[in-house]
Amino acid sequence: MDKVILVTGGAGFIGSAVIRYLIKNTNFKVVNIDKLTYASNLDSLREVADSKNYFFEKVDICDKENVRKVFETYQPDIVMHLAAESHVDRSIDGPYDFIQTNILGTFTLLEESRRYWINLKEKANFIFHHISTDEVYGELPHPDERADYHKYLFTENTPYAPSSPYSATKASSDHLVRAWHRTYGLPVVITNCSNNYGPYQFPEKLIPLMILNAIEGKKLPVYGKGDQIRDWLYVEDHAEALVLVATKGKIGETYNIGGDNERRNIEVVHKICEILEEIYPNKDISYKDLITFVEDRPGHDRRYAIDASKIKRELGWKPKENFESGLRKTIEWYLKNRWWWEPLQQRYKRERLGVGGKK
């Protein structure tokens, strides 16, 4: 029997990639629930929206009555929980929405999942997959601090030490999921991923912000000295990994998903400029001349890096894209798909957020 998969936050960046992957590569029925916040965009699902296996419900995950109706109507076999407020700068300026969605929303979903699961005849067929972030682990040693920095990676057993309101709320939601498994027996899996990039990413995040500012001849604002290091994961590789965990992962386990692509932020920006100089040159400017350094984010973690050996070893996954191939695909996509991002400029002016943290 084909499964029914309920995806929360399916109009967001990673959620829409998961749904596109599911519709194109499986026969599963996919139910997308999303309350359509500023970062949600149903246009990201345009290519699969007419599929007979795709269903959309505008529902806030904090709304237990309507969440319950979705469970009763669609009878899901798998819940893939991606709905979250995710931008660190916004969490600094306005943590309330992060508390509501990331903690209370996860609590509501867990309770409605438990209520639904208890009444299933085939309880073993249900799984709650919670999608989280590497930011819950805090920060790792940086090469400027110690020569053996490369020995330190986030594993599934790394203690939690979140630094921002965003990562603290994601850590809280991870703890809730584990508690519902331990206390109530709810079948769960958890994944923690590194920084995602790729098509359909809202332009408040580093890579799309740099791409769009560059092609419009605007400044490229880099926090601090740009020496923060992140492990970059192409979103379509991540989507494939998530579906693999949701369908093949071991109940109660956590899997870290990373791209094996550590780069300093300034290196990322330089590489974007180099690719643009090659495929979209501007005779009036050098893209690297647009780089400007701005005040750093409060509490900015200096390095994240994932040890993804567990998912590779146990489930046979590995990323298909290296950083340069994925970045080139991403830049080409933004150049070819102005229809998707140009309307977003009416609601997001690419202004600097998160500076209120020191006030």
C-alpha positions in Angstrom: 0.0 0.0 0.0 1.3 3.5 -0.8 2.0 5.6 2.2 0.5 8.9 3.2 3.1 11.4 4.3 2.2 14.6 6.2 4.8 17.3 5.7 4.6 20.3 8.0 6.0 23.6 6.6 5.9 22.2 3.1 5.8 25.6 1.4 9.1 26.5 3.0 12.6 26.1 1.6 13.4 22.6 2.8 9.8 21.4 3.0 9.1 22.2 -0.6 12.2 20.4 -1.7 11.1 17.3 0.2 7.6 17.5 -1.4 9.1 17.9 -4.9 11.3 14.9 -4.3 8.4 12.8 -2.9 6.1 13.6 -5.8 8.7 13.0 -8.5 10.3 9.8 -7.0 7.6 7.9 -5.1 3.9 7.0 -5.3 3.2 8.3 -1.8 0.4 10.7 -1.1 1.8 13.9 0.2 -0.2 16.3 2.5 1.3 19.7 3.0 0.2 21.7 6.0 1.6 25.3 6.2 0.2 28.5 7.7 2.0 30.5 4.9 4.2 32.8 6.8 6.5 35.4 5.2 9.0 32.7 4.2 6.4 30.3 2.8 5.7 30.3 -0.9 3.4 27.9 -2.7 5.1 28.9 -6.0 7.9 26.7 -4.8 5.5 23.8 -5.5 4.2 24.9 -8.8 5.8 22.0 -10.7 4.0 19.4 -8.5 0.9 21.2 -7.4 -1.3 19.5 -10.0 -0.3 16.0 -9.0 -3.1 13.7 -7.9 -0.9 12.7 -5.0 -0.4 16.2 -3.6 -2.8 17.9 -1.1 -2.5 21.3 0.6 -4.1 22.5 3.8 -3.5 25.9 5.2 -3.1 25.1 8.9 -1.1 26.5 11.7 0.7 23.7 13.6 -0.3 25.4 16.9 -4.0 25.0 16.0 -4.7 21.6 17.6 -8.3 21.3 16.3 -7.4 21.8 12.7 -4.3 19.6 13.0 -6.5 16.9 14.4 -8.9 17.3 11.4 -5.9 16.8 9.1 -5.0 13.6 10.9 -8.5 12.3 10.8 -9.0 13.2 7.1 -5.8 11.9 5.6 -4.7 9.1 8.0 -0.9 9.7 7.6 1.6 6.9 8.0 4.6 9.3 8.4 4.8 12.8 9.8 7.8 14.8 8.5 7.9 17.9 10.8 9.8 20.7 9.1 7.6 23.7 10.1 9.7 26.2 12.0 10.8 29.8 12.3 14.5 29.5 11.3 16.3 32.8 10.8 18.6 33.6 13.6 18.5 37.3 13.1 14.7 37.4 13.3 14.9 35.3 16.5 17.1 38.0 18.0 14.6 40.8 17.2 11.5 38.8 17.9 11.9 35.5 19.8 8.1 35.1 20.6 7.2 33.6 17.2 10.1 31.1 17.6 8.8 30.0 21.0 5.3 29.7 19.6 6.0 27.7 16.4 9.2 25.8 17.3 8.2 24.7 20.9 4.4 25.0 21.2 3.8 24.0 17.6 6.0 20.9 18.0 4.2 20.1 21.3 0.8 20.3 19.5 2.0 18.0 16.7 3.4 15.5 19.2 0.2 15.4 21.1 -2.0 15.1 18.1 0.3 12.4 16.6 0.2 10.5 19.9 -3.6 10.7 20.0 -3.8 9.5 16.5 -1.2 6.7 16.9 -2.8 5.3 20.1 -5.9 4.4 18.1 -4.1 2.8 15.1 -4.5 -0.9 14.7 -1.1 -1.1 13.0 1.0 1.1 15.3 4.3 -0.1 13.9 3.5 1.5 10.6 3.6 5.1 12.0 6.6 7.3 12.5 7.1 10.9 13.5 10.2 12.4 11.8 11.5 15.6 13.5 13.8 17.7 11.3 16.2 19.9 13.2 19.5 21.7 12.9 23.2 21.5 13.8 22.9 24.8 15.6 21.5 23.0 18.7 25.0 21.8 19.4 26.5 25.3 19.8 29.9 25.9 18.2 33.1 24.0 17.5 36.8 24.9 17.7 37.8 27.3 15.0 41.1 27.0 13.0 42.1 30.5 14.3 41.9 29.0 17.8 43.6 25.6 17.5 45.5 23.7 14.8 43.6 20.4 15.4 40.2 22.0 14.9 39.3 19.5 12.1 39.2 16.7 14.7 36.1 18.3 16.2 32.7 17.6 14.5 29.2 17.4 15.6 28.1 13.8 16.2 24.7 12.5 17.3 26.1 12.4 20.8 27.4 15.9 21.0 25.9 17.7 24.1 23.5 20.5 23.3 24.7 24.1 23.8 22.5 26.4 21.8 23.5 30.1 21.4 20.6 31.9 19.9 16.9 32.1 20.6 16.4 30.2 17.3 18.7 27.3 18.2 17.4 27.2 21.8 13.9 26.7 20.6 15.0 24.0 18.2 16.9 22.3 21.0 13.7 22.5 23.1 11.7 20.8 20.3 14.3 18.1 20.0 14.1 17.4 23.7 10.3 17.2 23.5 10.4 14.7 20.7 12.8 12.4 22.6 10.6 12.7 25.7 7.5 11.7 23.8 9.4 8.7 22.6 10.8 7.7 26.0 7.7 8.4 28.0 4.8 7.5 25.7 6.5 5.2 23.2 5.7 7.4 20.2 7.9 6.1 17.3 10.2 8.9 16.3 13.4 9.7 14.4 15.3 12.9 14.5 17.7 14.5 12.0 20.0 17.4 12.5 21.3 19.1 9.4 24.0 21.5 8.4 23.4 24.8 6.5 21.2 24.2 3.5 21.4 26.2 0.2 19.8 25.8 -3.2 16.8 26.8 -5.3 13.7 28.4 -3.7 15.5 29.7 -0.6 14.1 32.9 0.9 16.6 35.7 0.3 17.2 36.6 3.9 19.8 33.7 4.0 23.4 34.2 3.1 23.7 32.6 -0.3 20.5 33.9 -2.0 21.0 37.3 -0.4 24.5 37.6 -1.9 23.4 36.3 -5.3 20.5 38.8 -5.6 22.4 41.8 -4.2 25.3 41.1 -6.6 23.2 40.9 -9.8 21.5 44.1 -8.8 24.8 45.9 -8.1 24.0 46.3 -4.3 26.5 45.9 -1.4 27.3 42.4 -0.2 27.1 42.7 3.6 29.3 40.2 5.4 29.1 39.8 9.2 32.3 40.6 11.2 35.4 39.4 9.3 33.5 36.7 7.5 35.5 34.0 9.3 32.5 32.0 10.5 32.7 28.5 9.1 29.7 26.4 8.1 29.2 23.0 6.5 27.1 23.5 3.4 24.5 21.0 2.2 22.6 21.2 -1.1 18.9 21.2 -0.4 18.0 18.4 -2.9 20.6 16.1 -1.3 19.1 16.9 2.1 15.6 16.1 0.8 16.7 12.7 -0.4 18.3 12.0 2.9 15.2 13.0 4.8 13.0 10.7 2.9 15.5 7.9 3.4 15.4 8.5 7.2 11.6 8.8 7.3 11.2 5.5 5.4 14.3 3.4 6.5 15.5 5.0 9.7 15.6 3.1 13.0 13.0 4.2 15.5 14.4 6.3 18.4 17.6 7.2 16.5 19.1 10.5 15.5 21.0 11.0 12.2 23.2 14.0 11.4 23.1 15.1 7.8 25.9 17.2 6.4 27.5 18.1 3.1 31.2 17.7 4.0 31.7 21.2 2.7 33.2 23.4 5.4 33.7 27.0 4.1 34.3 30.4 5.8 31.5 32.8 5.0 33.9 35.1 3.1 35.0 32.2 1.0 31.4 31.5 0.1 30.9 35.1 -1.0 34.1 35.1 -3.0 33.0 32.0 -4.8 29.6 33.4 -5.6 31.4 36.5 -7.1 33.8 34.3 -9.1 30.9 32.2 -10.7 28.9 35.4 -11.4 32.0 36.9 -13.1 32.1 33.9 -15.4 28.4 33.4 -16.2 26.8 36.8 -15.6 29.6 39.5 -15.9 28.8 43.1 -15.3 31.0 45.4 -17.4 30.5 48.3 -14.9 31.5 46.6 -11.7 33.6 43.8 -10.2 31.4 41.8 -7.9 34.1 41.4 -5.2 34.2 45.3 -5.0 30.6 45.1 -3.6 31.7 43.2 -0.5 31.4 45.2 2.7 31.9 44.1 6.3 29.2 44.9 8.8 28.7 44.6 12.5 28.6 41.0 13.5 25.5 39.2 14.8 25.2 39.0 18.6 26.3 35.6 19.9 27.4 34.5 16.4 28.8 30.9 16.5 32.1 30.7 14.7 32.1 27.1 13.4 29.6 24.3 12.7 30.6 21.0 11.0 28.7 17.7 10.8 30.0 14.2 11.1 27.6 12.4 8.8 29.2 9.0 9.0 26.3 7.4 10.7 23.7 8.0 8.0 26.3 7.1 5.4 27.2 3.8 7.2 23.7 2.7 8.2 21.5 4.0 5.4 23.9 4.3 2.5 23.3 8.0 1.9 25.9 10.5 0.7 25.5 13.9 -1.0 25.6 14.0 -4.7 26.7 17.7 -5.0 30.0 19.1 -3.9 30.0 22.8 -2.9 31.1 24.3 -6.2 28.7 22.2 -8.3 25.8 22.9 -6.0 26.6 26.6 -5.8 26.8 26.9 -9.5 23.4 25.2 -9.9 22.0 27.6 -7.3 23.3 30.7 -9.0 22.0 29.5 -12.4 18.6 28.8 -10.9 18.3 32.4 -9.4 19.4 33.9 -12.7 16.7 31.9 -14.6 13.8 32.2 -12.2 13.2 35.8 -11.5 9.5 35.0 -11.6 9.9 33.3 -8.2 12.0 35.8 -6.3 11.2 39.2 -7.8 7.6 39.3 -6.2 9.2 38.6 -2.8 10.8 42.1 -2.8 7.4 43.6 -2.0 7.5 42.0 1.4 11.2 41.7 2.1 13.6 44.6 1.3 16.7 42.6 2.3 17.2 44.9 5.3 19.6 44.0 8.1 17.9 42.2 11.0 19.2 41.1 14.4 21.1 44.2 15.4 18.7 44.8 18.3 20.4 42.1 20.4 23.0 44.4 21.9 20.5 47.2 22.7 
